[in-house]
Amino acid sequence: MKTTILLGDSITELNPFKHDKVINLGVYGNTTMDITSRINGISEFNCKKVILKVGINDILKGFSLKKSSEYYGKIFHTLRQHFKKIIVLSILPIEDRSKINMKVRKLNRIIEENAKINNFNFIDLHYLFCDEKLNLKSEYSIDGIHLSPKGYEILNREIIKLI
């Protein structure tokens, strides 16, 4: 029986993680706005838990931090109605883009604050993937954004603890 949904963007969709209790509902290119458009449909899976990781595409597509925060608020409101346990994963850094990664860290702080207000678990994985300049370590990526097998190994080691 499936009990957990992984909800997010391409990093979720491309995740090779397989578990008999998990449904992967990642969609390549999804932003927080996209998640709000499709989130009501996920209640049909009758899972008790959702693990959410979304946000890098907001930054890459030029969403303001305020706009992303508003969409996160809508996502959180809907998740609360359908799930007993909500876990929010931080946005991961990308490779060699200090301005973008600064926005990633700012948005992560906003997400963390909103998760705490909603009594959701926020898991900060960002630091596990950073080099000394707070960029994504090159060995954890295949293209500067998406994870390599080594990157997924780290991510999935953390996800398995949450299932």
CYANA upper distance limits for C-alpha pairs under 8 A (distance plus 0.5 A):
  1 MET  CA     20 ASP  CA      7.64
  1 MET  CA     21 LYS  CA      6.38
  2 LYS  CA     20 ASP  CA      7.02
  2 LYS  CA     21 LYS  CA      4.52
  2 LYS  CA     22 VAL  CA      5.96
  2 LYS  CA     23 ILE  CA      7.15
  2 LYS  CA     47 CYS  CA      6.95
  3 THR  CA     21 LYS  CA      5.71
  3 THR  CA     22 VAL  CA      6.78
  3 THR  CA     46 ASN  CA      8.06
  3 THR  CA     47 CYS  CA      4.91
  3 THR  CA     48 LYS  CA      6.02
  3 THR  CA     49 LYS  CA      6.76
  4 THR  CA     21 LYS  CA      6.56
  4 THR  CA     22 VAL  CA      5.31
  4 THR  CA     23 ILE  CA      6.81
  4 THR  CA     47 CYS  CA      6.06
  4 THR  CA     48 LYS  CA      6.85
  4 THR  CA     49 LYS  CA      5.20
  4 THR  CA     50 VAL  CA      5.97
  4 THR  CA     51 ILE  CA      7.84
  4 THR  CA    163 ILE  CA      7.40
  5 ILE  CA     22 VAL  CA      6.19
  5 ILE  CA     23 ILE  CA      5.35
  5 ILE  CA     24 ASN  CA      6.49
  5 ILE  CA     25 LEU  CA      7.23
  5 ILE  CA     47 CYS  CA      7.35
  5 ILE  CA     49 LYS  CA      6.86
  5 ILE  CA     50 VAL  CA      5.15
  5 ILE  CA     51 ILE  CA      6.61
  6 LEU  CA     12 THR  CA      7.39
  6 LEU  CA     22 VAL  CA      7.57
  6 LEU  CA     23 ILE  CA      6.67
  6 LEU  CA     24 ASN  CA      5.34
  6 LEU  CA     25 LEU  CA      6.18
  6 LEU  CA     26 GLY  CA      7.22
  6 LEU  CA     50 VAL  CA      6.51
  6 LEU  CA     51 ILE  CA      5.43
  6 LEU  CA     52 LEU  CA      6.66
  6 LEU  CA     53 LYS  CA      8.39
  7 LEU  CA     12 THR  CA      7.39
  7 LEU  CA     24 ASN  CA      7.13
  7 LEU  CA     25 LEU  CA      5.45
  7 LEU  CA     26 GLY  CA      5.70
  7 LEU  CA     50 VAL  CA      7.41
  7 LEU  CA     51 ILE  CA      6.55
  7 LEU  CA     52 LEU  CA      5.33
  7 LEU  CA     53 LYS  CA      6.90
  7 LEU  CA     54 VAL  CA      8.29
  8 GLY  CA     12 THR  CA      5.96
  8 GLY  CA     13 GLU  CA      7.79
  8 GLY  CA     25 LEU  CA      7.20
  8 GLY  CA     26 GLY  CA      4.96
  8 GLY  CA     27 VAL  CA      6.88
  8 GLY  CA     30 ASN  CA      7.39
  8 GLY  CA     35 ILE  CA      7.91
  8 GLY  CA     52 LEU  CA      6.29
  8 GLY  CA     53 LYS  CA      5.42
  8 GLY  CA     54 VAL  CA      5.38
  9 ASP  CA     13 GLU  CA      6.71
  9 ASP  CA     26 GLY  CA      5.37
  9 ASP  CA     27 VAL  CA      5.24
  9 ASP  CA     28 TYR  CA      5.60
  9 ASP  CA     29 GLY  CA      6.27
  9 ASP  CA     30 ASN  CA      5.27
  9 ASP  CA     31 THR  CA      7.56
  9 ASP  CA     53 LYS  CA      7.67
  9 ASP  CA     54 VAL  CA      6.24
  9 ASP  CA     57 ASN  CA      8.45
 10 SER  CA     14 LEU  CA      6.22
 10 SER  CA     26 GLY  CA      6.51
 10 SER  CA     27 VAL  CA      5.91
 10 SER  CA     28 TYR  CA      4.31
 10 SER  CA     29 GLY  CA      6.44
 10 SER  CA     30 ASN  CA      7.70
 10 SER  CA    146 HIS  CA      8.12
 11 ILE  CA     15 ASN  CA      6.68
 11 ILE  CA     26 GLY  CA      7.89
 11 ILE  CA     28 TYR  CA      8.10
 11 ILE  CA    146 HIS  CA      6.49
 11 ILE  CA    147 LEU  CA      7.36
 12 THR  CA     24 ASN  CA      7.57
 12 THR  CA     25 LEU  CA      7.94
 12 THR  CA     26 GLY  CA      5.16
 12 THR  CA     27 VAL  CA      7.79
 12 THR  CA     53 LYS  CA      7.82
 13 GLU  CA     24 ASN  CA      7.09
 13 GLU  CA     25 LEU  CA      7.12
 13 GLU  CA     26 GLY  CA      4.42
 13 GLU  CA     27 VAL  CA      5.89
 13 GLU  CA     28 TYR  CA      6.84
 14 LEU  CA     26 GLY  CA      8.18
 15 ASN  CA    152 TYR  CA      7.23
 16 PRO  CA    152 TYR  CA      8.16
 17 PHE  CA    156 ASN  CA      7.14
 18 LYS  CA     22 VAL  CA      7.73
 21 LYS  CA    163 ILE  CA      8.42
 26 GLY  CA     30 ASN  CA      8.49
 29 GLY  CA     57 ASN  CA      6.89
 30 ASN  CA     34 ASP  CA      5.91
 30 ASN  CA     35 ILE  CA      7.15
 30 ASN  CA     54 VAL  CA      7.96
 30 ASN  CA     57 ASN  CA      7.14
 31 THR  CA     35 ILE  CA      6.89
 31 THR  CA     54 VAL  CA      7.05
 31 THR  CA     55 GLY  CA      6.46
 31 THR  CA     56 ILE  CA      8.05
 31 THR  CA     57 ASN  CA      5.80
 31 THR  CA     58 ASP  CA      5.76
 32 THR  CA     36 THR  CA      6.85
 32 THR  CA     54 VAL  CA      6.90
 32 THR  CA     55 GLY  CA      6.66
 32 THR  CA     58 ASP  CA      7.26
 32 THR  CA     68 SER  CA      7.00
 32 THR  CA     71 TYR  CA      6.14
 32 THR  CA     72 TYR  CA      6.91
 32 THR  CA     75 ILE  CA      8.18
 33 MET  CA     37 SER  CA      7.05
 33 MET  CA     68 SER  CA      8.40
 33 MET  CA     71 TYR  CA      6.45
 34 ASP  CA     38 ARG  CA      7.09
 35 ILE  CA     39 ILE  CA      6.08
 35 ILE  CA     75 ILE  CA      7.73
 36 THR  CA     40 ASN  CA      8.31
 36 THR  CA     71 TYR  CA      7.49
 36 THR  CA     74 LYS  CA      7.25
 36 THR  CA     75 ILE  CA      6.23
 38 ARG  CA     42 ILE  CA      7.91
 39 ILE  CA     43 SER  CA      8.25
 39 ILE  CA     75 ILE  CA      7.88
 39 ILE  CA     78 THR  CA      7.86
 39 ILE  CA     79 LEU  CA      8.39
 40 ASN  CA     78 THR  CA      7.75
 43 SER  CA     47 CYS  CA      7.83
 43 SER  CA     82 HIS  CA      6.42
 47 CYS  CA     83 PHE  CA      7.56
 48 LYS  CA     82 HIS  CA      8.42
 48 LYS  CA     83 PHE  CA      5.64
 48 LYS  CA     84 LYS  CA      5.84
 48 LYS  CA     85 LYS  CA      6.86
 49 LYS  CA     83 PHE  CA      6.14
 49 LYS  CA     84 LYS  CA      6.60
 49 LYS  CA     85 LYS  CA      5.20
 49 LYS  CA     86 ILE  CA      6.36
 49 LYS  CA     87 ILE  CA      8.24
 50 VAL  CA     83 PHE  CA      7.37
 50 VAL  CA     85 LYS  CA      7.07
 50 VAL  CA     86 ILE  CA      5.69
 50 VAL  CA     87 ILE  CA      6.73
 51 ILE  CA     86 ILE  CA      6.71
 51 ILE  CA     87 ILE  CA      5.25
 51 ILE  CA     88 VAL  CA      6.30
 51 ILE  CA     89 LEU  CA      7.59
 52 LEU  CA     86 ILE  CA      8.19
 52 LEU  CA     87 ILE  CA      6.75
 52 LEU  CA     88 VAL  CA      5.34
 52 LEU  CA     89 LEU  CA      6.49
 53 LYS  CA     88 VAL  CA      6.70
 53 LYS  CA     89 LEU  CA      5.53
 53 LYS  CA     90 SER  CA      7.03
 53 LYS  CA     91 ILE  CA      7.10
 54 VAL  CA     91 ILE  CA      7.07
 55 GLY  CA     59 ILE  CA      7.29
 55 GLY  CA     68 SER  CA      7.96
 55 GLY  CA     91 ILE  CA      6.62
 56 ILE  CA     60 LEU  CA      6.77
 56 ILE  CA     91 ILE  CA      6.74
 56 ILE  CA     92 LEU  CA      8.01
 56 ILE  CA    104 VAL  CA      7.62
 57 ASN  CA     61 LYS  CA      6.32
 58 ASP  CA     62 GLY  CA      6.74
 58 ASP  CA     63 PHE  CA      5.60
 58 ASP  CA     64 SER  CA      8.44
 58 ASP  CA     68 SER  CA      7.13
 59 ILE  CA     63 PHE  CA      6.10
 59 ILE  CA     64 SER  CA      7.95
 59 ILE  CA    100 ILE  CA      7.60
 59 ILE  CA    103 LYS  CA      7.69
 59 ILE  CA    104 VAL  CA      7.87
 60 LEU  CA    100 ILE  CA      8.20
 63 PHE  CA     67 LYS  CA      6.59
 63 PHE  CA     68 SER  CA      6.89
 64 SER  CA     68 SER  CA      6.86
 65 LEU  CA     69 SER  CA      6.52
 65 LEU  CA    103 LYS  CA      8.37
 65 LEU  CA    106 LYS  CA      8.45
 65 LEU  CA    107 LEU  CA      6.76
 66 LYS  CA     70 GLU  CA      6.69
 67 LYS  CA     71 TYR  CA      6.86
 68 SER  CA     72 TYR  CA      6.59
 68 SER  CA    107 LEU  CA      8.44
 69 SER  CA     73 GLY  CA      6.69
 69 SER  CA    107 LEU  CA      8.24
 69 SER  CA    110 ILE  CA      7.37
 69 SER  CA    111 ILE  CA      7.57
 70 GLU  CA     74 LYS  CA      6.98
 71 TYR  CA     75 ILE  CA      6.68
 72 TYR  CA     76 PHE  CA      6.53
 72 TYR  CA    111 ILE  CA      7.85
 73 GLY  CA     77 HIS  CA      6.65
 73 GLY  CA    114 ASN  CA      7.92
 74 LYS  CA     78 THR  CA      6.84
 75 ILE  CA     79 LEU  CA      6.57
 76 PHE  CA     80 ARG  CA      6.59
 76 PHE  CA    115 ALA  CA      8.43
 76 PHE  CA    118 ASN  CA      8.08
 77 HIS  CA     81 GLN  CA      7.36
 78 THR  CA     82 HIS  CA      7.35
 79 LEU  CA     83 PHE  CA      6.37
 79 LEU  CA     86 ILE  CA      7.70
 80 ARG  CA     84 LYS  CA      7.82
 80 ARG  CA     86 ILE  CA      8.06
 85 LYS  CA    120 PHE  CA      7.89
 86 ILE  CA    120 PHE  CA      5.96
 86 ILE  CA    121 ASN  CA      6.95
 87 ILE  CA    120 PHE  CA      6.44
 87 ILE  CA    121 ASN  CA      5.22
 87 ILE  CA    122 PHE  CA      6.43
 87 ILE  CA    123 ILE  CA      7.78
 88 VAL  CA    115 ALA  CA      7.73
 88 VAL  CA    120 PHE  CA      7.62
 88 VAL  CA    121 ASN  CA      6.56
 88 VAL  CA    122 PHE  CA      5.26
 88 VAL  CA    123 ILE  CA      6.68
 89 LEU  CA    122 PHE  CA      6.38
 89 LEU  CA    123 ILE  CA      5.42
 89 LEU  CA    124 ASP  CA      6.69
 89 LEU  CA    125 LEU  CA      7.31
 90 SER  CA    108 ASN  CA      6.26
 90 SER  CA    111 ILE  CA      8.19
 90 SER  CA    112 GLU  CA      8.38
 90 SER  CA    122 PHE  CA      7.72
 90 SER  CA    123 ILE  CA      6.70
 90 SER  CA    124 ASP  CA      5.55
 90 SER  CA    125 LEU  CA      6.36
 90 SER  CA    126 HIS  CA      6.59
 91 ILE  CA    104 VAL  CA      7.00
 91 ILE  CA    105 ARG  CA      8.49
 91 ILE  CA    108 ASN  CA      6.81
 91 ILE  CA    125 LEU  CA      8.25
 91 ILE  CA    126 HIS  CA      6.92
 92 LEU  CA    104 VAL  CA      7.93
 92 LEU  CA    125 LEU  CA      7.55
 92 LEU  CA    126 HIS  CA      5.39
 92 LEU  CA    129 PHE  CA      7.51
 92 LEU  CA    136 LEU  CA      8.01
 93 PRO  CA    101 ASN  CA      6.11
 93 PRO  CA    104 VAL  CA      7.10
 93 PRO  CA    126 HIS  CA      6.96
 93 PRO  CA    129 PHE  CA      7.59
 93 PRO  CA    130 CYS  CA      7.32
 93 PRO  CA    134 LEU  CA      7.83
 93 PRO  CA    135 ASN  CA      6.11
 93 PRO  CA    136 LEU  CA      5.52
 93 PRO  CA    145 ILE  CA      8.18
 94 ILE  CA    100 ILE  CA      8.33
 94 ILE  CA    101 ASN  CA      7.10
 94 ILE  CA    135 ASN  CA      6.27
 94 ILE  CA    136 LEU  CA      5.22
 94 ILE  CA    144 GLY  CA      6.13
 94 ILE  CA    145 ILE  CA      5.44
 95 GLU  CA    135 ASN  CA      5.62
 95 GLU  CA    136 LEU  CA      4.97
 95 GLU  CA    137 LYS  CA      7.14
 95 GLU  CA    138 SER  CA      7.10
 95 GLU  CA    141 SER  CA      8.43
 95 GLU  CA    144 GLY  CA      5.07
 95 GLU  CA    145 ILE  CA      7.00
 96 ASP  CA    135 ASN  CA      6.15
 96 ASP  CA    136 LEU  CA      7.72
 96 ASP  CA    144 GLY  CA      8.16
 97 ARG  CA    101 ASN  CA      6.57
 97 ARG  CA    135 ASN  CA      7.36
 98 SER  CA    102 MET  CA      6.52
 98 SER  CA    133 LYS  CA      8.40
 98 SER  CA    134 LEU  CA      8.13
 98 SER  CA    135 ASN  CA      7.29
 99 LYS  CA    103 LYS  CA      7.07
100 ILE  CA    104 VAL  CA      6.74
101 ASN  CA    105 ARG  CA      6.73
101 ASN  CA    134 LEU  CA      7.79
101 ASN  CA    135 ASN  CA      7.12
102 MET  CA    106 LYS  CA      6.83
103 LYS  CA    107 LEU  CA      6.50
104 VAL  CA    108 ASN  CA      6.51
105 ARG  CA    109 ARG  CA      6.85
106 LYS  CA    110 ILE  CA      6.97
107 LEU  CA    111 ILE  CA      6.58
108 ASN  CA    112 GLU  CA      6.49
109 ARG  CA    113 GLU  CA      6.67
110 ILE  CA    114 ASN  CA      6.71
111 ILE  CA    115 ALA  CA      6.48
112 GLU  CA    116 LYS  CA      6.69
112 GLU  CA    122 PHE  CA      6.33
113 GLU  CA    117 ILE  CA      6.78
114 ASN  CA    118 ASN  CA      6.79
115 ALA  CA    119 ASN  CA      6.56
115 ALA  CA    120 PHE  CA      5.41
115 ALA  CA    121 ASN  CA      7.08
115 ALA  CA    122 PHE  CA      6.62
116 LYS  CA    120 PHE  CA      6.35
116 LYS  CA    121 ASN  CA      7.66
116 LYS  CA    122 PHE  CA      7.86
125 LEU  CA    129 PHE  CA      7.73
125 LEU  CA    155 LEU  CA      8.24
126 HIS  CA    130 CYS  CA      7.21
127 TYR  CA    134 LEU  CA      8.34
128 LEU  CA    154 ILE  CA      8.30
129 PHE  CA    135 ASN  CA      8.35
129 PHE  CA    136 LEU  CA      6.05
129 PHE  CA    137 LYS  CA      6.54
129 PHE  CA    140 TYR  CA      7.60
129 PHE  CA    151 GLY  CA      8.11
130 CYS  CA    134 LEU  CA      5.30
130 CYS  CA    135 ASN  CA      5.67
130 CYS  CA    136 LEU  CA      5.35
130 CYS  CA    137 LYS  CA      6.11
131 ASP  CA    135 ASN  CA      5.99
131 ASP  CA    136 LEU  CA      6.60
131 ASP  CA    137 LYS  CA      5.61
136 LEU  CA    140 TYR  CA      7.55
136 LEU  CA    141 SER  CA      7.95
136 LEU  CA    144 GLY  CA      7.76
136 LEU  CA    145 ILE  CA      8.34
137 LYS  CA    141 SER  CA      7.62
138 SER  CA    142 ILE  CA      8.27
138 SER  CA    144 GLY  CA      7.45
139 GLU  CA    148 SER  CA      7.62
139 GLU  CA    150 LYS  CA      7.57
139 GLU  CA    151 GLY  CA      7.93
140 TYR  CA    147 LEU  CA      6.07
140 TYR  CA    148 SER  CA      5.60
140 TYR  CA    149 PRO  CA      7.89
140 TYR  CA    150 LYS  CA      6.08
140 TYR  CA    151 GLY  CA      4.63
140 TYR  CA    152 TYR  CA      8.24
141 SER  CA    145 ILE  CA      6.76
141 SER  CA    146 HIS  CA      6.00
141 SER  CA    147 LEU  CA      4.74
141 SER  CA    148 SER  CA      4.98
141 SER  CA    151 GLY  CA      6.97
142 ILE  CA    146 HIS  CA      6.44
142 ILE  CA    147 LEU  CA      6.36
142 ILE  CA    148 SER  CA      5.52
143 ASP  CA    147 LEU  CA      8.33
147 LEU  CA    151 GLY  CA      5.54
147 LEU  CA    152 TYR  CA      6.47
148 SER  CA    152 TYR  CA      6.71
149 PRO  CA    153 GLU  CA      6.60
150 LYS  CA    154 ILE  CA      7.11
151 GLY  CA    155 LEU  CA      6.82
152 TYR  CA    156 ASN  CA      6.24
153 GLU  CA    157 ARG  CA      6.56
154 ILE  CA    158 GLU  CA      7.19
155 LEU  CA    159 ILE  CA      6.82
156 ASN  CA    160 ILE  CA      6.46
157 ARG  CA    161 LYS  CA      7.43
158 GLU  CA    162 LEU  CA      7.49
159 ILE  CA    163 ILE  CA      7.22
